[in-house]
Amino acid sequence: MSKLFILGTGFSKAVSCKLPTMKDLGEHVQSKINELPGHEEYEKLISDPNNVEVLLTYLYQDMPWETASQLYLEKSAFLQISQIIADYITDCEKKVFEEKEKIPGWTEKFVSYLHENEATIATFNYDTIIECLSLKYLENKAPYKPDIPDLDISNLYNIPLTPLHIRTGESTGGSWFGVDRNKTYKHRLLKLHGSANWYYSEDMILSAQQVYYSHDYIELTLNENLSHEEYDEKNRILNRSKTGLSPLIIPPVADKNLFYNITLVKTLWRNFYKAVEEADEIYCIGYSLPQTDLSTRIFFSAVMDNPSKKVYLVNLQEGSADLINNYRKVLKNKRKLFTKYISDNEPIKQFVEDLVNESKGK
């Protein structure tokens, strides 16, 4: 049975309560809105932090009644909010790994299962929790090349990403050109809405532009066995290398066409399409398939048309009736929808335990 794992913010929240949901991100943006030029106008659009996508859609799209100067100002605000979101996620992630002992034990079992079974993971999250957990737990698990135990995040991204430090010719470790040193994760990690450690040109109209990733970002987040001098040096190189770039995080706007024109993003979604087609079982872990994300809902409705596919929801009990109805509307009742792992008793932990036991033949 081929399995596909789709992760939402509920997954990250289960790893640590310090990691933000979309509502948390909206509240944080709301608290920072007065730092933006023209904030008086934007404040009207974000009275409810749950509707941060309304604000971002407004800033992102060219409204026909606005002047060129207004449009440029709004694009600037959009990029600034993207940076605010990325910085907030970075701060939250560092807090998680400052208290490593509080990371639940099922996380190691989960990433070990994904690695050993060459599973495919797709995520709509901006955070780098899967990357951090993979580097933390898989460092010495290399069944294909045991003589080379190092694992770089280039092993997780099977897409045309370039290491960020190449821009300045500096290196603090990690692979230079994404050499596939240790095989892991079948289609690799598909980050469909970008990532806090991915960077692209602030000129948003360049469809074929290069997108960069940073290994140092992960090491700074984990901060394991780094001296103060090493930490400062990696941070200096990271900041210097990303000069002139913005984090590639695709916000929850209704219309993402501009981002979908980026070649890298197209590649991600084509790989996702292939992964869904190949999967017999699809596990949606902490992912609500939000109604505001029209393009993803259309994607699910179009590609998941095989009635033999099994879709499992892994989520908390609260709001589950709306969650189930939401999926049923998109899936059009053509395939089986399983709700076994909807509960108030650590559903993700229970799911991982069953997954591991199944793989061991128990």
C-alpha positions as CSV (number, residue, x, y, z in Angstrom):
1,M,0.0,0.0,0.0
2,S,1.4,3.4,-1.0
3,K,0.9,6.0,1.6
4,L,0.9,9.8,1.3
5,F,1.1,12.0,4.4
6,I,-0.3,15.6,4.2
7,L,0.5,17.9,7.1
8,G,-1.2,21.0,8.2
9,T,-0.6,23.4,11.1
10,G,-2.4,21.0,13.5
11,F,0.6,18.6,13.1
12,S,3.0,21.3,14.1
13,K,0.8,22.3,17.0
14,A,0.9,18.7,18.2
15,V,4.7,18.8,18.2
16,S,4.7,21.9,20.3
17,C,2.1,24.4,21.5
18,K,4.7,27.1,20.8
19,L,4.2,26.6,17.0
20,P,1.6,28.9,15.4
21,T,-1.6,28.1,13.7
22,M,-3.0,30.4,11.0
23,K,-5.0,32.1,13.6
24,D,-1.9,32.7,15.7
25,L,-0.1,34.1,12.6
26,G,-3.1,36.4,12.0
27,E,-3.0,37.7,15.6
28,H,0.7,38.4,15.3
29,V,0.3,40.3,12.0
30,Q,-2.5,42.2,13.6
31,S,-0.2,43.2,16.5
32,K,2.5,44.5,14.0
33,I,0.2,46.2,11.5
34,N,0.8,49.7,12.8
35,E,4.5,49.4,11.7
36,L,3.5,49.3,8.0
37,P,3.2,52.4,5.8
38,G,-0.5,53.1,5.1
39,H,-1.5,50.9,8.1
40,E,-4.7,52.9,8.8
41,E,-6.2,51.5,5.6
42,Y,-5.0,47.9,6.2
43,E,-6.3,47.9,9.8
44,K,-9.8,48.0,8.4
45,L,-9.2,44.7,6.7
46,I,-7.8,42.7,9.6
47,S,-10.3,43.4,12.5
48,D,-10.5,39.6,12.7
49,P,-7.1,37.8,12.8
50,N,-8.8,34.7,11.3
51,N,-9.1,36.8,8.1
52,V,-5.5,37.7,7.6
53,E,-5.9,36.2,4.1
54,V,-8.3,39.0,3.3
55,L,-5.6,41.6,4.0
56,L,-2.9,39.6,2.1
57,T,-5.2,39.1,-0.9
58,Y,-5.9,42.9,-1.0
59,L,-2.2,43.7,-0.8
60,Y,-1.2,41.0,-3.3
61,Q,-3.6,41.7,-6.1
62,D,-3.6,44.7,-8.4
63,M,-6.9,46.4,-7.8
64,P,-8.0,48.2,-11.0
65,W,-9.1,51.5,-9.3
66,E,-5.7,52.1,-7.6
67,T,-2.9,54.3,-8.8
68,A,0.6,52.9,-9.6
69,S,2.0,54.5,-6.4
70,Q,-0.6,52.8,-4.3
71,L,0.1,49.4,-5.9
72,Y,3.8,49.7,-5.2
73,L,3.1,50.7,-1.6
74,E,0.9,47.7,-1.2
75,K,3.4,45.3,-2.7
76,S,5.9,46.6,-0.2
77,A,3.5,46.0,2.6
78,F,2.9,42.5,1.3
79,L,6.6,41.7,1.4
80,Q,7.0,43.2,4.8
81,I,4.1,41.1,6.2
82,S,5.7,38.0,4.6
83,Q,8.9,38.8,6.5
84,I,6.9,39.4,9.7
85,I,5.3,35.9,9.3
86,A,8.7,34.3,8.6
87,D,10.4,36.0,11.5
88,Y,7.6,34.9,13.9
89,I,7.8,31.3,12.7
90,T,11.6,31.4,13.2
91,D,11.3,32.7,16.7
92,C,8.7,30.1,17.6
93,E,10.8,27.2,16.2
94,K,13.8,28.3,18.2
95,K,11.8,28.3,21.4
96,V,10.6,24.7,20.6
97,F,14.2,23.4,20.3
98,E,15.4,25.3,23.3
99,E,13.2,22.9,25.3
100,K,14.1,19.7,23.4
101,E,13.0,17.5,26.3
102,K,9.4,18.6,25.8
103,I,9.2,17.4,22.2
104,P,6.9,14.3,22.3
105,G,8.5,10.9,21.7
106,W,6.2,10.0,18.8
107,T,8.0,12.5,16.6
108,E,11.1,10.3,16.4
109,K,9.0,7.3,15.6
110,F,7.2,9.2,12.9
111,V,10.2,10.6,11.0
112,S,12.0,7.2,11.4
113,Y,9.0,5.5,9.8
114,L,8.9,8.0,7.0
115,H,12.6,7.5,6.3
116,E,12.6,3.7,6.6
117,N,9.6,3.4,4.3
118,E,10.6,6.1,1.8
119,A,7.3,7.8,2.4
120,T,6.1,10.9,0.7
121,I,5.2,13.9,2.8
122,A,3.4,17.0,1.5
123,T,2.9,20.0,3.8
124,F,1.2,23.3,3.7
125,N,3.2,24.6,6.7
126,Y,5.8,27.3,6.5
127,D,7.8,26.0,9.4
128,T,10.8,23.6,9.2
129,I,9.7,21.2,11.9
130,I,9.9,18.1,9.7
131,E,13.4,19.1,8.5
132,C,14.6,19.8,12.0
133,L,13.2,16.5,13.3
134,S,14.7,14.6,10.4
135,L,18.2,16.0,11.0
136,K,17.8,15.5,14.7
137,Y,16.7,11.9,14.6
138,L,18.0,10.5,11.3
139,E,21.6,11.6,11.5
140,N,22.8,8.0,12.1
141,K,20.1,6.2,10.2
142,A,21.5,5.7,6.7
143,P,20.5,2.2,5.5
144,Y,21.6,3.0,1.9
145,K,25.0,4.5,2.6
146,P,25.9,3.7,6.1
147,D,29.5,4.8,5.5
148,I,28.3,8.4,5.0
149,P,26.1,9.2,8.0
150,D,25.7,12.9,7.3
151,L,22.2,14.0,6.3
152,D,21.7,17.4,4.7
153,I,18.3,18.9,4.0
154,S,19.1,18.8,0.3
155,N,18.3,15.1,0.8
156,L,14.7,16.1,1.6
157,Y,14.1,18.5,-1.2
158,N,13.9,16.7,-4.6
159,I,13.4,20.0,-6.5
160,P,15.7,22.6,-8.2
161,L,16.6,24.5,-5.0
162,T,20.1,26.1,-4.7
163,P,22.0,26.3,-1.4
164,L,21.8,29.9,-0.2
165,H,25.5,30.2,0.8
166,I,26.5,29.8,-2.9
167,R,25.5,33.4,-3.4
168,T,28.4,34.6,-1.3
169,G,30.8,31.7,-1.8
170,E,30.8,30.9,1.9
171,S,30.1,27.6,3.5
172,T,29.5,26.5,7.1
173,G,28.8,22.8,6.3
174,G,26.1,21.0,4.4
175,S,26.2,20.1,0.7
176,W,27.1,22.7,-1.9
177,F,25.0,21.4,-4.8
178,G,22.4,19.2,-3.1
179,V,24.3,16.0,-3.7
180,D,22.1,13.0,-2.9
181,R,24.3,11.5,-0.3
182,N,21.6,9.6,1.7
183,K,18.4,8.4,0.2
184,T,15.3,9.3,2.2
185,Y,11.6,10.1,1.6
186,K,10.3,8.9,-1.8
187,H,9.1,12.1,-3.5
188,R,11.0,14.0,-0.8
189,L,9.4,16.7,1.3
190,L,6.9,18.7,-0.8
191,K,6.4,22.1,0.8
192,L,3.5,23.4,-1.3
193,H,3.2,26.8,0.3
194,G,7.0,27.5,0.5
195,S,9.1,27.5,3.6
196,A,10.6,29.9,6.2
197,N,14.1,28.8,5.0
198,W,13.4,29.3,1.3
199,Y,14.2,32.6,-0.4
200,Y,13.4,34.3,-3.7
201,S,13.9,37.6,-5.5
202,E,11.7,40.4,-4.3
203,D,10.8,40.9,-8.0
204,M,7.7,38.7,-7.9
205,I,7.1,38.6,-11.7
206,L,10.1,36.4,-12.5
207,S,8.7,33.0,-13.2
208,A,12.0,31.2,-13.8
209,Q,13.9,32.8,-11.0
210,Q,16.2,30.8,-8.7
211,V,14.9,29.8,-5.3
212,Y,17.4,29.2,-2.5
213,Y,17.2,27.1,0.6
214,S,19.3,27.5,3.8
215,H,20.8,24.5,5.7
216,D,22.2,27.0,8.2
217,Y,18.6,28.1,9.1
218,I,18.0,24.5,10.3
219,E,21.2,24.2,12.3
220,L,20.6,27.6,13.9
221,T,17.1,26.4,14.9
222,L,18.3,23.2,16.3
223,N,21.4,24.9,17.9
224,E,22.9,21.5,18.9
225,N,26.5,21.4,19.8
226,L,27.2,24.9,18.5
227,S,29.5,27.2,20.4
228,H,28.5,30.9,20.7
229,E,31.2,31.7,18.1
230,E,29.8,29.0,15.6
231,Y,26.3,30.2,16.1
232,D,27.2,33.8,15.5
233,E,29.2,32.9,12.4
234,K,26.4,30.8,10.9
235,N,23.9,33.6,11.6
236,R,26.2,36.2,10.0
237,I,26.6,34.1,6.8
238,L,22.8,33.4,6.7
239,N,22.0,37.1,7.0
240,R,24.6,38.1,4.4
241,S,23.6,35.4,2.0
242,K,19.9,36.3,1.9
243,T,20.6,40.0,1.2
244,G,18.0,41.2,-1.4
245,L,15.8,38.1,-1.0
246,S,12.5,37.6,0.7
247,P,11.2,34.4,2.3
248,L,9.2,32.3,-0.1
249,I,6.0,31.7,1.9
250,I,2.9,31.6,-0.1
251,P,0.2,33.2,2.0
252,P,-3.4,31.9,2.3
253,V,-4.7,34.2,-0.4
254,A,-7.6,33.2,-2.6
255,D,-5.7,33.8,-5.8
256,K,-2.1,32.5,-5.9
257,N,-1.5,32.7,-9.6
258,L,1.6,34.9,-9.4
259,F,3.3,32.4,-7.1
260,Y,2.1,29.4,-9.1
261,N,4.0,30.9,-12.1
262,I,7.3,30.3,-10.3
263,T,8.9,27.2,-11.9
264,L,9.9,25.7,-8.6
265,V,6.3,26.0,-7.2
266,K,5.0,24.3,-10.4
267,T,7.4,21.5,-9.9
268,L,6.3,21.0,-6.3
269,W,2.6,20.8,-7.3
270,R,3.4,18.4,-10.2
271,N,5.2,16.1,-7.8
272,F,2.3,16.4,-5.5
273,Y,-0.1,15.5,-8.3
274,K,2.0,12.4,-9.0
275,A,2.1,11.5,-5.3
276,V,-1.6,11.7,-5.0
277,E,-2.1,9.6,-8.1
278,E,0.2,6.9,-6.8
279,A,-1.1,6.8,-3.2
280,D,-3.6,4.1,-2.1
281,E,-3.9,5.7,1.3
282,I,-3.8,9.4,2.1
283,Y,-3.4,10.7,5.6
284,C,-4.4,14.3,6.3
285,I,-2.8,15.1,9.6
286,G,-3.9,18.3,11.3
287,Y,-4.9,19.7,7.9
288,S,-8.4,21.3,7.6
289,L,-8.5,21.9,3.8
290,P,-9.6,25.5,4.4
291,Q,-12.4,26.9,2.4
292,T,-10.4,30.1,1.6
293,D,-7.8,28.0,-0.3
294,L,-9.8,27.6,-3.5
295,S,-7.0,26.3,-5.7
296,T,-6.1,23.5,-3.3
297,R,-9.8,22.5,-3.0
298,I,-10.1,22.4,-6.7
299,F,-6.9,20.3,-6.9
300,F,-8.3,17.8,-4.4
301,S,-11.6,17.5,-6.1
302,A,-10.0,17.0,-9.5
303,V,-7.1,14.6,-8.8
304,M,-8.6,12.4,-6.1
305,D,-11.2,10.9,-8.4
306,N,-10.3,7.3,-7.8
307,P,-13.0,5.8,-5.5
308,S,-10.5,3.1,-4.3
309,K,-8.4,5.7,-2.5
310,K,-8.7,5.8,1.2
311,V,-8.5,9.2,2.9
312,Y,-7.9,9.3,6.7
313,L,-8.4,12.4,8.8
314,V,-6.1,12.7,11.8
315,N,-7.3,15.6,13.9
316,L,-8.8,16.8,17.2
317,Q,-12.4,16.2,18.0
318,E,-13.2,19.9,18.4
319,G,-14.9,21.1,15.2
320,S,-14.7,17.7,13.6
321,A,-18.3,17.8,12.2
322,D,-17.4,20.8,10.1
323,L,-14.1,19.2,9.2
324,I,-15.7,16.0,7.9
325,N,-18.4,17.9,6.0
326,N,-15.7,20.1,4.5
327,Y,-13.8,17.1,3.1
328,R,-16.9,15.4,1.9
329,K,-17.9,18.4,-0.1
330,V,-14.6,18.5,-1.9
331,L,-14.2,14.8,-2.3
332,K,-17.8,14.5,-3.5
333,N,-18.3,11.3,-1.6
334,K,-16.5,9.3,-4.3
335,R,-14.0,7.7,-2.0
336,K,-13.8,6.3,1.5
337,L,-13.3,8.9,4.2
338,F,-12.0,7.4,7.5
339,T,-12.4,9.2,10.8
340,K,-10.9,6.7,13.2
341,Y,-8.2,9.1,14.2
342,I,-10.4,12.0,15.2
343,S,-10.4,12.3,19.0
344,D,-9.4,14.4,22.0
345,N,-6.9,11.9,23.2
346,E,-3.7,12.8,21.2
347,P,-4.9,11.5,17.9
348,I,-1.5,12.0,16.1
349,K,0.3,10.0,18.8
350,Q,-2.2,7.2,18.5
351,F,-2.0,7.2,14.7
352,V,1.8,7.1,14.8
353,E,1.8,4.2,17.2
354,D,-0.6,2.2,15.0
355,L,1.5,3.1,11.9
356,V,4.7,1.8,13.5
357,N,3.1,-1.3,14.8
358,E,1.6,-2.1,11.4
359,S,5.0,-1.7,9.8
360,K,6.4,-4.2,12.3
361,G,3.6,-6.7,11.4
362,K,1.9,-6.5,14.8
